[in-house]
Each structure stands twice: as C-alpha cells, then as structure tokens.
Amino acid sequence: MPPPAVGYRRPPPQTMMAALARIITARLAVRALPLRVLAQRVRRLDTWPSRPMAEADVAARTAMFVQARQLLPARGACLPDSIALVHFLRAHEIACNMVFGVRLDPFEAHCWVQSTDAILGDTHERVSCFTPILQL
C-alpha cells in the first residue's frame, strides 16, 4: 500500500463510523420504503442548518464518505449511497442536493449529489451521460 499523501489526515473513527452507519441505514431503507417516502425524507433535510463552506472542506468530507463506501462495495447502489451522502453532508452543515437523471438509449437512470455545481461522490464523466430530471 502506498504511503499517505503529504498533508493527509486519517479521518476520525467516529466520522468513519457515522458514514458507515448512514450507508447501511440508507441501503436498508431503499429496500423497505417506497421511493415517494425516501424522496420526502431527503426533502426534509433542507430544513437542517447549513453554512457556507470552503470547497476544500466539502471535498474532504466527501472523500471521507467515499472511503467508508469503499468498505461496503455494492453494484447499482447509487440511490442509497446518494441518500446516505446527503444525510452525511447535511449532518456536517453542508448544503447539497440529490439529483436524478436519465438517458434514453439505452435507458438508464442514475442519481448523484451536488453542492452548487460541484458533483460529490461521483465523477463528472459518469454524470454527464444523464439528463437531470429531478433535484431534491
């Protein structure tokens, strides 16, 4: 394993555990609840307080979440992982939105998280293939 980059700080264990708990909870919720209920719960997160935050801080929090997500790999988990990331970032007072997109040929749906124009927890290359149809 390569040595950590200069300036790298290992995330605090409680932050990693919080991210893991949100991922597991969201994955279970997606299996148990209708999409309408999940969307209502994500919309309610808009009432949580948020504050302006430097892009570097948002990127660092997102990187912590992505590290936790890599410990629980799953295929086709964009919906629960996006829900978990929104919860995780909102808990750290970071304003963000979940975006749903589709492409038609071949049909595919995808969701991701954005803070203003920044794509969080996903890549621009992946997201650019989809036309946004809903933002929560």
C-alpha positions in Angstrom: 0.0 0.0 0.0 1.5 3.4 -0.9 2.3 5.9 1.8 -0.3 8.5 2.5 0.0 11.8 0.6 1.6 14.8 2.2 -0.9 16.6 4.4 -3.2 13.5 4.5 -5.1 13.2 7.8 -6.8 9.9 8.6 -10.5 10.6 9.3 -11.5 10.3 12.9 -13.0 6.9 13.7 -16.3 8.4 14.7 -16.7 10.2 11.4 -16.0 6.9 9.5 -18.4 5.1 11.7 -21.1 7.7 11.1 -20.6 7.4 7.3 -20.8 3.6 7.5 -24.0 3.8 9.6 -25.6 6.1 7.2 -24.7 3.9 4.2 -26.1 0.8 5.9 -29.3 2.6 7.0 -29.9 4.0 3.6 -29.4 0.7 1.8 -31.9 -0.9 4.2 -34.4 2.0 3.7 -34.2 1.7 -0.1 -35.3 -2.0 0.2 -38.1 -1.3 2.7 -39.6 2.0 1.7 -41.3 3.3 -1.4 -39.4 5.9 -3.5 -42.0 8.6 -2.6 -41.2 8.2 1.1 -37.5 8.3 0.5 -37.9 11.5 -1.5 -39.9 13.1 1.3 -37.2 12.2 3.8 -34.5 13.7 1.6 -36.6 16.9 1.1 -36.9 17.3 4.8 -33.1 17.6 5.1 -33.4 21.0 3.5 -34.6 22.2 6.9 -31.3 21.2 8.5 -29.0 24.1 9.1 -26.2 24.7 6.5 -23.4 27.2 6.3 -21.0 28.4 3.6 -18.0 26.1 3.5 -14.8 26.1 1.5 -14.7 23.7 -1.4 -11.7 22.0 0.2 -13.7 21.2 3.3 -16.6 19.9 1.3 -14.2 17.8 -0.8 -12.5 16.4 2.4 -15.9 15.4 3.9 -16.9 13.8 0.7 -13.6 11.9 0.5 -14.2 10.6 4.0 -17.6 9.3 2.9 -16.2 7.7 -0.3 -13.6 5.9 1.8 -16.3 4.5 4.0 -18.4 3.5 1.0 -15.4 1.5 -0.4 -15.6 -0.6 2.8 -19.1 -1.7 1.7 -19.0 -2.2 -2.0 -22.3 -2.8 -3.9 -23.3 -2.7 -7.5 -26.1 -0.4 -8.5 -26.2 1.4 -5.2 -26.4 5.0 -6.5 -29.8 5.7 -4.8 -28.9 4.5 -1.3 -25.4 5.8 -1.4 -26.6 9.3 -2.6 -29.2 9.3 0.2 -26.5 8.4 2.7 -24.1 11.1 1.3 -26.8 13.8 1.6 -27.5 12.8 5.2 -23.8 12.7 6.0 -23.1 16.1 4.4 -26.2 17.8 5.9 -25.1 16.4 9.4 -21.9 18.5 8.8 -24.0 21.5 7.8 -23.0 21.3 4.1 -25.8 22.3 1.7 -26.3 19.8 -1.1 -28.9 18.3 -3.3 -29.6 14.9 -4.7 -30.1 14.8 -8.5 -31.9 12.2 -10.5 -31.0 11.8 -14.2 -31.9 9.5 -17.1 -30.5 8.7 -20.5 -32.7 7.1 -23.2 -30.6 5.0 -25.5 -30.2 2.5 -23.8 -32.5 3.6 -20.9 -30.7 4.0 -17.6 -31.3 6.1 -14.5 -28.8 7.4 -12.1 -28.6 9.7 -9.1 -25.8 11.7 -7.6 -25.2 14.5 -5.1 -24.3 18.1 -5.9 -23.3 21.1 -3.9 -24.0 24.1 -6.2 -22.2 22.9 -9.4 -19.8 20.5 -7.7 -20.5 16.8 -8.2 -19.9 15.0 -4.9 -19.1 11.3 -4.6 -19.3 10.6 -8.3 -17.4 11.6 -11.4 -18.3 14.3 -14.0 -17.7 11.7 -16.7 -20.4 9.4 -15.3 -22.9 12.1 -14.5 -22.6 13.9 -17.9 -24.2 10.9 -19.6 -27.5 11.7 -17.9 -30.1 14.4 -18.3 -31.2 15.7 -14.9 -35.0 15.3 -14.3 -35.4 15.9 -10.6 -33.5 17.6 -7.9 -34.2 17.1 -4.2 
